[in-house]
C-alpha cells in the first residue's frame, strides 16, 4: 500500500505545492502526495511555477486548495511547512505530523525562492528515503512472520544471492544478519505493544 502524505502551508500557493510536486515525482509508485492550505490564495505563486519548470515540473494548472478534515483523515502523514511559525497552522490533525519550518516564498526575490525550492527538494527526498526504508523493513517483518519469503534466518550459514533468489528484496537493506534480526525484533516488539 502506498503511503499518503499531505503537505500543508498557509496559502497552498508555494511551499506545499512544491513539496507535493517533488514527492509525486520522486516517490512515484511508492508515495501519493497532496497539498492544501488553511487560507488558500486565489492563484498560484507565479515565481514558484516558473522555478519548478527549471526542474521539469509543470504546476501551472494547479489551484490552491482549502484543507479539510476529510483530507487530513485520509492520509498517513501530515507535513506542515512553516505555518506554525506564522501561528496559523490548522489542527490538531490526529495524524502523525511533522513541521519543516520553511520560509514563505511570497514576496521574496527569485534568489531566495530558488533557495527555498532547493531546501524543499532536499527535505522531500530525505522524507521519501525514510518512508521507503520503513516500508522495506515492514515488508521484511511481514514476510518473515507469514513465512511467505525464504526463511533466511533459519540457515546456519550467511545467506547469499545464490542461495536465496529474493536476497536483494529481503536482506538487501541490511549490512549483516544481526542488523536484520535487530530490525525484526524491534518491529515485533512495537507491534506487540501497539506501537506499530
CORVENDA-V274119 format. One record per pair of residues at least 12 apart in sequence whose C-alpha atoms are under 8 Angstrom apart, sorted by the first residue. I is the first residue (numbers start at 1). J is the second residue. D is the distance in Angstrom with one decimal. If there is no record, write none. Layout:
i=(I | I)
j=(J | J)
d=(D | D)
This chain:
i=(1 | 2 | 2 | 2 | 2 | 3 | 3 | 3 | 3 | 3 | 3 | 4 | 4 | 4 | 4 | 4 | 4 | 4 | 4 | 5 | 5 | 5 | 5 | 5 | 5 | 5 | 5 | 5 | 6 | 6 | 6 | 6 | 6 | 6 | 6 | 6 | 6 | 6 | 6 | 7 | 7 | 7 | 7 | 7 | 7 | 7 | 7 | 7 | 7 | 8 | 8 | 8 | 8 | 8 | 8 | 8 | 8 | 8 | 8 | 9 | 9 | 9 | 9 | 9 | 9 | 9 | 9 | 10 | 10 | 10 | 10 | 10 | 10 | 10 | 11 | 11 | 11 | 11 | 11 | 11 | 11 | 12 | 12 | 12 | 12 | 12 | 12 | 12 | 12 | 12 | 12 | 12 | 13 | 13 | 13 | 13 | 13 | 13 | 13 | 14 | 14 | 14 | 14 | 14 | 14 | 15 | 15 | 15 | 15 | 15 | 15 | 16 | 16 | 16 | 16 | 17 | 17 | 18 | 18 | 18 | 18 | 18 | 19 | 19 | 19 | 20 | 20 | 20 | 21 | 21 | 21 | 22 | 22 | 23 | 23 | 23 | 26 | 26 | 27 | 30 | 31 | 35 | 35 | 36 | 36 | 36 | 36 | 37 | 37 | 37 | 37 | 38 | 38 | 38 | 38 | 38 | 39 | 40 | 40 | 40 | 41 | 42 | 42 | 43 | 43 | 44 | 44 | 44 | 44 | 45 | 47 | 47 | 48 | 48 | 51 | 51 | 52 | 69 | 72 | 72 | 73 | 73 | 73 | 75 | 76 | 76 | 77 | 77 | 77 | 77 | 78 | 78 | 78 | 78 | 78 | 79 | 79 | 79 | 79 | 80 | 80 | 80 | 80 | 80 | 81 | 81 | 81 | 81 | 81 | 82 | 82 | 82 | 82 | 82 | 82 | 83 | 84 | 84 | 85 | 102 | 102 | 103 | 133 | 136 | 136 | 137 | 137 | 138 | 140 | 140 | 141 | 141 | 141 | 149 | 149 | 150 | 150 | 152 | 153 | 153 | 158)
j=(30 | 29 | 30 | 31 | 32 | 30 | 31 | 32 | 75 | 76 | 131 | 31 | 32 | 33 | 34 | 74 | 75 | 76 | 77 | 31 | 32 | 33 | 34 | 75 | 76 | 77 | 78 | 79 | 20 | 33 | 34 | 35 | 36 | 71 | 72 | 75 | 77 | 78 | 79 | 19 | 20 | 33 | 34 | 35 | 36 | 78 | 79 | 80 | 81 | 35 | 36 | 37 | 38 | 67 | 78 | 79 | 80 | 81 | 83 | 36 | 37 | 38 | 80 | 81 | 82 | 83 | 89 | 37 | 38 | 39 | 40 | 83 | 88 | 89 | 36 | 37 | 38 | 39 | 40 | 41 | 64 | 35 | 36 | 37 | 38 | 39 | 40 | 41 | 44 | 64 | 65 | 66 | 40 | 41 | 43 | 44 | 45 | 63 | 64 | 44 | 45 | 48 | 104 | 105 | 106 | 81 | 102 | 104 | 105 | 117 | 120 | 35 | 36 | 37 | 81 | 35 | 36 | 48 | 52 | 117 | 120 | 121 | 120 | 121 | 124 | 33 | 34 | 35 | 33 | 57 | 59 | 121 | 124 | 124 | 125 | 128 | 125 | 128 | 128 | 132 | 128 | 65 | 67 | 64 | 65 | 66 | 67 | 64 | 65 | 66 | 67 | 66 | 67 | 88 | 89 | 90 | 66 | 64 | 65 | 66 | 64 | 63 | 64 | 63 | 64 | 60 | 62 | 63 | 64 | 106 | 110 | 113 | 105 | 113 | 114 | 117 | 117 | 93 | 93 | 95 | 93 | 94 | 95 | 95 | 95 | 96 | 95 | 96 | 97 | 98 | 93 | 95 | 96 | 97 | 98 | 97 | 98 | 99 | 100 | 97 | 98 | 99 | 100 | 101 | 99 | 100 | 101 | 102 | 103 | 99 | 100 | 101 | 102 | 103 | 104 | 101 | 99 | 101 | 101 | 116 | 120 | 116 | 173 | 170 | 173 | 183 | 184 | 187 | 170 | 184 | 184 | 187 | 188 | 166 | 170 | 164 | 166 | 164 | 177 | 181 | 177)
d=(7.9 | 7.2 | 5.0 | 5.2 | 6.6 | 6.7 | 4.9 | 6.2 | 7.7 | 6.3 | 8.0 | 5.9 | 4.8 | 5.8 | 7.9 | 7.8 | 4.8 | 5.2 | 6.6 | 7.3 | 6.3 | 4.8 | 6.4 | 5.7 | 6.0 | 4.9 | 5.8 | 7.3 | 7.8 | 5.9 | 4.9 | 5.3 | 7.5 | 7.8 | 7.1 | 6.5 | 6.3 | 4.8 | 6.1 | 6.8 | 6.5 | 7.5 | 6.3 | 4.5 | 6.6 | 6.0 | 4.8 | 5.9 | 7.2 | 5.7 | 5.2 | 5.4 | 8.0 | 7.8 | 7.3 | 6.1 | 4.7 | 6.0 | 7.8 | 6.8 | 5.1 | 7.3 | 6.0 | 5.2 | 6.5 | 5.4 | 7.5 | 4.9 | 5.6 | 5.6 | 6.7 | 5.7 | 7.1 | 7.3 | 7.6 | 5.0 | 6.6 | 5.0 | 3.9 | 4.9 | 6.8 | 6.8 | 5.2 | 4.6 | 8.0 | 7.8 | 5.5 | 6.8 | 7.8 | 5.0 | 6.4 | 7.9 | 7.1 | 6.2 | 6.7 | 4.5 | 5.3 | 7.7 | 5.5 | 6.9 | 5.8 | 5.9 | 7.6 | 6.7 | 7.5 | 6.8 | 7.7 | 6.8 | 7.2 | 7.8 | 7.6 | 5.6 | 7.0 | 8.0 | 6.8 | 6.1 | 7.9 | 7.6 | 7.5 | 7.1 | 7.2 | 8.0 | 6.1 | 7.0 | 6.5 | 5.3 | 5.5 | 6.0 | 7.8 | 7.2 | 7.7 | 6.3 | 6.7 | 6.0 | 7.5 | 7.3 | 7.2 | 7.8 | 6.4 | 7.5 | 7.8 | 7.5 | 8.0 | 6.7 | 4.9 | 5.5 | 4.9 | 7.3 | 6.1 | 5.2 | 5.3 | 5.5 | 5.6 | 7.9 | 7.3 | 6.4 | 6.7 | 5.4 | 5.8 | 5.7 | 6.0 | 7.9 | 6.9 | 6.2 | 6.3 | 7.5 | 7.2 | 6.4 | 6.5 | 7.2 | 7.1 | 7.7 | 8.0 | 7.3 | 7.0 | 7.9 | 8.0 | 7.6 | 6.2 | 7.4 | 7.5 | 7.8 | 7.3 | 7.9 | 6.7 | 7.0 | 6.2 | 5.2 | 5.9 | 8.0 | 7.8 | 6.8 | 6.3 | 4.7 | 6.5 | 5.7 | 5.0 | 5.8 | 7.1 | 7.3 | 6.3 | 4.8 | 6.3 | 7.8 | 5.9 | 5.0 | 5.5 | 5.4 | 8.0 | 6.8 | 6.2 | 4.1 | 4.8 | 6.2 | 7.3 | 7.6 | 7.7 | 7.6 | 6.8 | 7.3 | 7.9 | 7.0 | 8.0 | 8.0 | 7.8 | 7.2 | 7.7 | 7.6 | 5.7 | 7.6 | 5.6 | 7.2 | 7.7 | 7.7 | 7.9 | 6.8 | 7.4 | 7.5 | 7.4 | 7.9 | 7.2)
